[in-house]
Amino acid sequence: MKYRLLAAVLITAFSITACGKPAGETIEEITVPTQEIVEETEDIPEDEVEIHEEYNEPTNAPTVIEETAEITEPFEFNPHVFSDRDTDVWGEDTKEAFFNFCDAIRNGEDTFECPSERVYYNVVGGRLINYYFPVAYTLINDEYYQNTGYSNGVGQIPYGENKEEFLAREKRFEAIITDIINANVRTDYSEFETALSLYIYMTQNYSYDYDMYAEMYTTRGDEIATYRALMEKQGICMELAGVYNYLLLQCGVESDVITGENPSLGEGHQWNYVRIGGIDYHIDPTFGLALPYVCSGHTQLDFFLMTDEIRENRDGFPVEDFGICGKGDESREFFEFAATDDTYADLRWGYYIEMDTENNIVSYCDYTDGTIKEFKYTA
């Protein structure tokens, strides 16, 4: 495809509301700087757009990344995903009980094994369900809090609706997740390739939900959830980060949702803290999906695999304000975490073109001079 340079750097501001509000976390509005530079002169043919019946919406993801190798084994749904940091916070007993909860729901059971009332409330409190088994978040209702729902090593699952309807929804959820992953990721992908492929998928197929932001503090706050964004293909930052987080964990890539505050604007935001090759980086699907239209659908790579320094100095989120696993200001009492590796700095100022996994090359358009460049990555 041919590309033409439109401008150097337009000093403009793209206003995007950023955050949803899980329990105990602050959500505000952010402003994203934009660079409208490169425009693609050739459209994607209509016959290359795949239709997914589950969504009844088109997705361009399979045409974004061109691959030559065949998928030898498809991904299967993994009901047992849980980040390492949340395991440290909540404990192995909560993690094990949470997996019991997931298995029981998938089997249509009404109870699950649980060692204590404390662990029971950890499991059903909402936050863990929202990030690690999003479809079950539709079960959250007042019944969880009107009575303990726990006795003698057994926790109750108050479905709160027609059980058969929920079980059908859960099976559809599993099919949607595996459909997304197998359309965008191969089982032989490296962590870098998986993270990039799913980042391109998110930025090409989801949109920011301005209506939800406008109503989140009044009439619609209870609707905010990872599952909602997944099904509607739109959301605010907490939801979008939740979707990306869940997809990464399904593929075996370690990830958490991280929060930050912009003190000069008094605004907060949520994105992802992802481990690639044992090294932590920031990835922001919300900022990434806000800007693809300026290059006729190509994703800007400025917000992929960022360091603490870039997140702070460029984007205005001080390192000391970062919060992980819902711990906010107390996060550094639980963890030592830092993103300092700048291996992927060359991708910053560029729009994604394609990834060649045979030769470990990402092609991108450098929007400072309009040239197509190649980035050689380590598999």
C-alpha positions, 0 to 999 in steps of 0.5 A: 500500500502507498502512503502520503505524508499529510503534515509534520505534527499537528499540535492539537488535543483530542479529548477522550474520557478515560475511566470506568469506576470499579469499587474503590477506584477513582475515574476521571477524564483525560486529554490525549495529544494527537498527531494526524500525519499519515493517511492510507490511500487504499481501502480494505476490500469489502470481501476481506472483512470477516463477519463474526456471527456472535457479534453480528459486526465486522472485524478487520483483525484478520486482515491487519496481520498477514501470516504465512504459517498455519495454525497447528493447534487452536486456542481453547478457552481457559477458565482459570486465569488470575494474575500473579500480583492479584495472587500475592494480594488475595492469597492462594486460597482465594485463587483456588476458591475462585477457580472452584467458583468458575468451574461450578458456574460452567457446570451449572452448579449452585455451590462451590468449595470455599475454605472460609467466609473471608475467602467467599467474599473475596471471590464474589465481591465483584472485582475479581469476577470482573477481571478474571471471569467477566461473564459472571459479573452479570450475576452480581446482585444484592443477594451477595450482600443480604446474607453470607451465602456461606457455611461449612466450606460451601459458598452459594452462587445466587444466579438471580435470574433464569439459570438456563439463560445464564448458562447459555450466555456463559457458553456463548461468552467462551465461544466469543473469547476463543473466536477472538483469540484464534482470529488474531493469535497463533499458539506459537506466537511469542509474548510480544507477538501476542500482545501486539496482535491483541493490541491491534485487534482492540484498537481496530475493533473497539471504540470509546463510549462517551455516552457511558462516561456522561452517565456513569455517575448518574444512571448507568454506573452499575453497568460498567463492566469488562463483559459489557465492553466485550459484548458491545465493542465499546467502553470506557478505560476501565472496561477496555483495559479489562478486555485487553487484560483478560485476552492476554491472560487467556493467551498466557501473557501476564497482565494487570490493570493499572491506574494513574492520576494526572495532577495538572488536570486532576484526571485519572485513567486506567490501562494495562501493565504487561510482562513481556519476556519477564520485563514489565511495560505499560500498554494503553488500549484506550489511548491507542484506539482513540487515534486509528482514524487519523491514518485510515485505520492504522494503529498508532504505536505510541501507547504500546510497550511504554516505560514509566518515564514515557508514561510520566513525562509525556502523558502526565501520569506520575510514577508515584501515583500508579496503583495495581490490583485495586490497591491504589496508593497502597500498591507499593506496600504490596509490590515493587514494580517499575517499567524501565526497559526502552527496547521498543522506543523505535516504534513510538512515532509510528503507525502499525503496518504489519507483522512478519512473524517468520522474520520477526519484523514489524513494519510501521510508518514513521509519521515524522517523515512518512517513510515505511520502516522495519523494527526487528524484534526478538522472538 
